[in-house]
């Protein structure tokens, strides 16, 4: 790691110490409600309580457990089990965070109330939304109420992951697995390409004559040279990708036949993985926080909504370009947001943040690749810090790929511990 990058990361970590000073100065007993229990919401709730122990923090999340999208492709590839990527909220409750197991159905920014399923209202001094994404099936012709069963997306981990894994395991010998990939932006940009790799590893062991076809609404994608190197080296002639320029954009599906329709052709799948376009989850859009654009605009220094003072939005639901939509990004944004909320409640200026994203992907159980970026606020926008971005070198020795794979597993263990305790 370069000296510049070390300094930037140190500055970002210094944010946490600054937040503790704000907490000590404020010792507020205000109430913050956090909606959404994923990497953004759970992390924000934990760090709000850590920065300001007197703060009343309520996590609104109807589920008892959370299944992580990171490592869900490893479940599809038979490298992990679903139970190994499932986490509860007991540690947050032990930290003094109230867990309300009901869905949030509405927000009134003027009265500062969150409406829960059943009609109860929660008052807040500050509200944090980390609601994730909605999958926009209607954007593609031919989808029905059975599309998620017949062409599972598995883009929200859990039962969809289990369903797609079962279909892959029962696919006929020499069959074709087709992945329909949307245009940017969407949750976890490298996810479809990692999925192709790990399913290919499963096929290599259990169905070696099988093929994988990627129908892609983009011409280029993140970590492309690294993934393509892995495809050539590990899975020759098994994975094919059709980009947008060659007619790869899916414009319709026939779920009963597991067929993808593009501008120029139709593709029949034995197992179909249809990943639809995405937008911010409904709770954010019905409150008008996306201003009709699909994604929420925020102040990058505090993640406070541009549309509604007192409401902060983070994670996959926001437009934080050039920062991608990833679990690591949501976790990092959550800490920045928590520090800002504590400072604002104490009547102080929020600390100036640096934000970091590191994205690991597995191309096989022992073949890892990664990309890293560091970001700062400039002219009220996020910009990449010069010299801070980088990715695993192409054509690196096999030992480097094995080391990156070990780092992937270590990173995962660290982030779930940081998020869920």
C-alpha positions in Angstrom: 0.0 0.0 0.0 1.3 3.4 -0.9 2.1 6.1 1.7 -0.7 8.3 0.2 -3.2 5.6 0.5 -2.1 4.8 4.1 -2.5 8.5 5.0 -5.9 8.7 3.5 -7.1 5.6 5.3 -5.7 6.9 8.5 -7.6 10.1 8.0 -10.7 8.1 7.5 -10.2 6.2 10.7 -9.5 9.4 12.5 -13.2 10.2 11.8 -14.2 7.6 14.4 -12.1 9.3 17.1 -13.6 12.6 16.2 -17.1 11.2 16.4 -16.4 10.0 20.0 -15.4 13.5 20.9 -18.7 14.7 19.5 -20.5 12.1 21.5 -18.8 13.1 24.7 -19.6 16.7 24.1 -23.2 16.1 23.1 -24.3 13.2 25.4 -27.7 13.6 23.9 -30.7 11.5 24.7 -32.4 12.2 21.4 -33.9 9.4 19.4 -32.6 8.1 16.1 -34.7 5.6 14.1 -32.8 3.4 11.6 -34.9 1.6 8.9 -33.3 -1.4 7.4 -31.1 -4.1 9.0 -28.5 -4.8 6.3 -24.8 -3.7 6.1 -25.9 0.0 6.1 -28.6 0.0 8.7 -27.2 -2.4 11.2 -23.7 -0.8 11.1 -25.2 2.7 11.5 -27.3 1.6 14.5 -24.2 0.0 16.2 -22.0 3.0 15.6 -24.6 5.5 16.7 -24.8 3.7 20.0 -21.0 3.4 20.1 -20.4 7.1 19.4 -23.2 8.3 21.8 -24.2 5.7 24.4 -27.0 7.9 25.8 -28.6 8.1 22.4 -31.9 6.1 22.0 -31.5 4.0 18.8 -34.3 2.0 17.3 -33.7 -0.4 14.4 -36.8 -1.1 12.4 -36.3 -4.4 10.6 -39.1 -7.0 10.3 -36.8 -10.0 9.8 -35.2 -11.9 12.7 -32.1 -12.6 10.6 -30.3 -11.2 7.6 -28.8 -13.2 4.8 -25.8 -11.5 3.2 -25.5 -11.0 -0.5 -21.7 -11.1 -0.2 -20.8 -14.8 -0.3 -24.2 -15.8 -1.6 -22.5 -16.8 -4.9 -20.3 -19.1 -2.9 -23.5 -20.8 -1.7 -24.6 -21.2 -5.3 -21.2 -22.7 -6.1 -21.4 -25.2 -3.2 -18.5 -23.6 -1.3 -20.7 -22.5 1.6 -24.1 -23.2 3.1 -26.8 -20.6 3.5 -26.6 -20.9 7.3 -23.0 -19.7 7.1 -24.1 -16.3 5.7 -27.1 -15.8 8.0 -26.9 -13.4 10.9 -29.2 -12.2 13.7 -29.5 -9.0 15.7 -28.9 -10.3 19.2 -25.6 -8.4 19.6 -27.2 -5.1 18.6 -29.9 -5.6 21.2 -27.2 -6.4 23.8 -25.6 -3.1 22.9 -28.8 -1.3 23.9 -30.4 -1.0 20.5 -34.2 -1.5 20.3 -35.1 -3.9 17.5 -38.7 -3.4 16.2 -39.7 -6.4 14.1 -42.2 -4.6 11.9 -42.0 -3.1 8.4 -41.9 0.7 8.0 -44.7 1.7 5.7 -44.5 5.4 5.6 -42.6 8.6 6.6 -43.9 12.0 7.5 -40.9 14.4 7.4 -42.8 17.3 8.7 -44.0 15.6 12.0 -40.9 13.4 12.1 -42.8 10.2 12.4 -42.3 6.7 10.9 -45.4 4.7 10.4 -45.1 1.0 11.1 -47.1 -2.0 9.7 -50.2 -2.0 11.9 -50.4 1.8 12.1 -48.1 2.6 15.1 -46.0 5.7 14.6 -42.4 6.2 15.9 -41.1 9.7 16.6 -37.6 10.5 15.7 -35.1 13.4 16.0 -33.1 12.0 13.1 -34.1 9.2 10.7 -31.6 6.9 8.9 -32.9 4.9 5.9 -30.9 2.0 4.5 -33.7 0.2 2.7 -31.8 -1.4 -0.1 -33.3 -1.8 -3.6 -36.4 -2.8 -5.4 -36.2 -5.1 -8.4 -38.1 -3.6 -11.3 -39.5 -6.6 -13.1 -42.0 -4.4 -15.0 -39.0 -2.8 -16.9 -38.7 -6.1 -18.9 -41.7 -7.4 -20.9 -43.1 -10.8 -20.2 -42.5 -11.0 -16.4 -45.3 -12.5 -14.3 -46.0 -13.3 -10.7 -44.1 -16.6 -11.2 -40.9 -15.1 -12.7 -39.0 -15.2 -9.5 -39.9 -18.9 -9.1 -39.1 -20.0 -12.7 -36.2 -17.6 -13.3 -34.9 -16.8 -9.8 -32.9 -13.6 -9.4 -31.1 -14.5 -6.2 -30.2 -10.8 -5.9 -31.7 -10.6 -2.5 -30.1 -13.5 -0.7 -32.1 -16.1 1.2 -34.8 -18.3 -0.3 -34.0 -17.1 -3.8 -30.4 -18.3 -3.3 -31.7 -21.7 -2.1 -34.0 -22.0 -5.1 -31.4 -21.1 -7.7 -28.9 -23.5 -6.1 -31.5 -26.4 -6.2 -32.2 -25.7 -9.9 -28.4 -25.6 -10.7 -27.9 -28.9 -8.9 -30.8 -30.6 -10.8 -29.9 -29.2 -14.3 -29.5 -31.8 -17.0 -26.1 -32.9 -18.0 -24.6 -30.5 -20.6 -27.4 -28.0 -20.0 -27.2 -24.2 -20.4 -27.3 -21.7 -17.5 -28.2 -18.2 -18.7 -27.7 -15.0 -16.6 -29.6 -11.9 -17.7 -27.6 -8.9 -16.4 -29.1 -5.3 -16.2 -27.4 -2.0 -17.1 -25.8 0.1 -14.4 -26.5 1.1 -11.7 -27.4 -1.9 -9.7 -26.5 -3.6 -6.5 -23.0 -5.3 -6.5 -21.7 -4.5 -10.0 -19.2 -7.5 -10.1 -21.8 -9.9 -8.7 -23.0 -11.5 -11.9 -19.5 -12.2 -13.1 -18.4 -13.7 -9.8 -21.6 -15.8 -10.0 -20.7 -17.1 -13.5 -17.3 -18.1 -12.1 -18.5 -20.0 -9.0 -21.3 -21.7 -10.8 -18.7 -22.7 -13.4 -16.5 -24.2 -10.6 -19.5 -26.2 -9.5 -20.2 -27.4 -13.0 -16.5 -28.3 -13.5 -16.9 -30.8 -10.7 -20.5 -32.0 -11.2 -21.6 -31.2 -14.8 -18.5 -30.6 -16.9 -20.3 -30.4 -20.2 -22.5 -27.6 -19.0 -22.3 -24.1 -20.5 -22.9 -20.6 -19.0 -24.2 -17.7 -21.1 -24.2 -14.1 -19.9 -26.6 -11.7 -21.7 -25.3 -8.3 -20.6 -26.9 -4.9 -21.0 -23.4 -3.3 -20.7 -20.4 -3.3 -23.0 -17.9 -3.2 -20.2 -18.0 -4.1 -16.5 -15.9 -3.8 -13.4 -12.8 -6.0 -13.1 -13.4 -7.2 -16.6 -9.8 -8.1 -17.5 -9.5 -10.0 -14.2 -12.7 -12.0 -14.7 -11.9 -12.8 -18.3 -8.5 -14.0 -17.3 -10.1 -16.4 -14.8 -12.6 -17.6 -17.4 -9.8 -18.4 -19.9 -7.6 -20.0 -17.3 -10.1 -21.9 -15.2 -13.1 -22.5 -17.3 -12.1 -22.5 -21.0 -15.0 -22.7 -23.4 -17.5 -22.9 -20.6 -18.5 -19.2 -20.2 -19.7 -17.0 -23.0 -20.7 -13.3 -22.7 -22.8 -11.3 -25.2 -22.4 -7.6 -24.5 -24.9 -4.8 -25.4 -23.1 -3.9 -28.6 -23.7 -7.5 -29.9 -27.3 -7.7 -28.8 -26.9 -8.8 -25.2 -29.6 -6.6 -23.7 -32.6 -8.6 -22.4 -35.8 -6.8 -23.6 -38.3 -9.6 -22.7 -38.6 -13.0 -21.0 -40.9 -15.9 -21.3 -40.7 -17.4 -17.8 -42.7 -20.5 -18.5 -40.2 -21.5 -21.2 -37.1 -20.0 -19.4 -36.4 -17.9 -22.5 -34.6 -14.6 -22.8 -35.4 -12.3 -25.7 -32.9 -9.7 -27.0 -33.1 -7.4 -30.0 -31.7 -10.0 -32.3 -32.3 -13.4 -30.9 -34.0 -15.7 -28.3 -32.0 -17.8 -25.9 -33.4 -20.9 -24.2 -32.1 -21.8 -20.8 -32.2 -25.0 -18.8 -31.7 -22.8 -15.7 -32.4 -19.1 -16.0 -31.1 -16.4 -13.6 -33.0 -13.2 -14.5 -31.5 -10.1 -12.7 -33.9 -7.2 -13.4 -33.1 -3.4 -13.3 -33.2 -1.9 -9.9 -34.0 1.3 -8.0 -34.2 2.6 -4.4 -36.6 0.6 -2.2 -40.2 1.8 -2.0 -40.1 3.4 1.4 -37.6 5.9 0.1 -39.4 6.6 -3.1 -42.9 6.9 -1.6 -41.4 9.6 0.7 -40.2 11.4 -2.4 -36.5 11.1 -1.4 -35.6 10.0 -4.9 -37.3 13.0 -6.5 -38.7 10.6 -9.1 -35.3 9.7 -10.3 -35.1 6.2 -8.9 -32.1 6.8 -6.6 -31.8 9.1 -3.6 -29.5 12.2 -3.8 -27.7 13.0 -0.5 -25.1 15.3 1.0 -22.0 13.1 0.7 -20.5 14.5 3.9 -23.5 13.5 6.1 -25.7 11.4 3.9 -28.6 13.7 4.7 -31.3 13.7 2.0 -31.3 16.5 -0.5 -35.1 16.4 -0.4 -35.9 16.1 3.3 -33.9 17.6 6.2 -33.4 15.3 9.2 -33.5 12.2 7.0 -30.3 10.4 6.1 -30.2 7.7 3.4 -27.3 5.3 2.7 -26.3 2.1 1.1 -27.7 0.7 -2.2 -30.6 3.2 -2.3 -28.4 6.3 -2.8 -26.6 7.7 -5.8 -23.0 7.9 -4.4 -21.2 7.8 -7.7 -18.3 7.1 -8.1 -18.7 4.9 -5.0 -20.3 1.6 -6.1 -23.3 -0.1 -4.5 -21.6 -2.7 -2.3 -21.8 -4.1 1.2 -18.5 -2.5 2.1 -19.6 0.8 0.8 -22.8 0.7 2.9 -20.9 -0.3 6.0 -18.4 2.6 5.5 -21.2 5.1 4.6 -23.0 4.0 7.8 -20.1 5.1 10.0 -19.8 8.4 8.3 -23.5 8.9 8.7 -23.5 7.9 12.4 -20.7 10.4 13.1 -22.5 13.1 11.3 -25.8 12.4 13.1 -24.2 12.5 16.5 -22.4 15.8 15.7 -25.6 17.4 14.3 -27.6 16.3 17.3 -24.9 17.9 19.5 -25.2 21.2 17.5 -21.7 20.7 16.1 -20.3 20.6 12.5 -20.0 17.1 11.2 -16.4 15.8 10.7 -15.0 15.9 7.2 -15.1 12.3 5.9 -13.0 10.0 3.7 -14.9 7.0 2.4 -13.4 3.7 1.3 -14.7 0.8 -0.7 -12.9 -2.5 -1.1 -14.6 -5.2 -3.3 -13.4 -8.8 -3.3 -14.6 -11.4 -5.7 -14.0 -15.1 -5.9 -13.4 -16.7 -9.3 -12.8 -20.0 -7.6 -12.4 -21.2 -4.0 -8.7 -20.4 -4.3 -8.7 -17.6 -6.9 -9.5 -14.1 -5.6 -9.5 -10.6 -7.2 -10.2 -7.2 -5.7 -10.6 -3.5 -6.4 -10.2 -0.6 -4.0 -11.1 3.1 -4.0 -10.9 6.0 -1.6 -13.2 9.0 -1.9 -13.4 12.5 -0.4 -15.9 15.3 -0.6 -15.1 18.1 -3.1 -17.5 20.8 -4.2 -20.3 19.0 -2.5 -19.7 15.8 -4.5 -17.8 12.6 -3.9 -14.6 12.3 -5.9 -12.0 9.6 -6.0 -8.7 10.5 -4.2 -6.0 10.7 -6.8 -3.7 7.6 -6.7 -6.0 5.7 -4.3 -7.8 3.4 -6.6 -6.4 0.1 -7.8 -7.1 -3.5 -8.4 -5.4 -6.9 -8.4 -2.7 -7.0 -11.2 -3.6 -8.9 -14.3 -1.7 -12.1 -15.1 -0.4 -12.2 -11.5 1.1 -15.4 -10.1 -1.2 -18.1 -8.9 0.1 -17.5 -5.4 -1.3 -14.0 -5.6 -4.7 -15.2 -6.6 -4.7 -17.7 -3.7 -3.7 -14.9 -1.3 -6.5 -12.7 -2.6 -8.9 -15.6 -2.0 -7.8 -15.9 1.6 -8.2 -12.1 2.0 -11.8 -12.5 0.6 -12.8 -14.9 3.3 -11.0 -12.8 6.0 -12.7 -9.6 4.8 -16.1 -11.3 5.0 -15.5 -12.5 8.5 -14.4 -9.0 9.5 -17.3 -7.1 8.0 -20.0 -9.3 9.3 -18.5 -9.1 12.8 -18.3 -5.3 12.5 -21.9 -5.1 11.2 -23.7 -7.7 13.3 -21.4 -8.3 16.3 
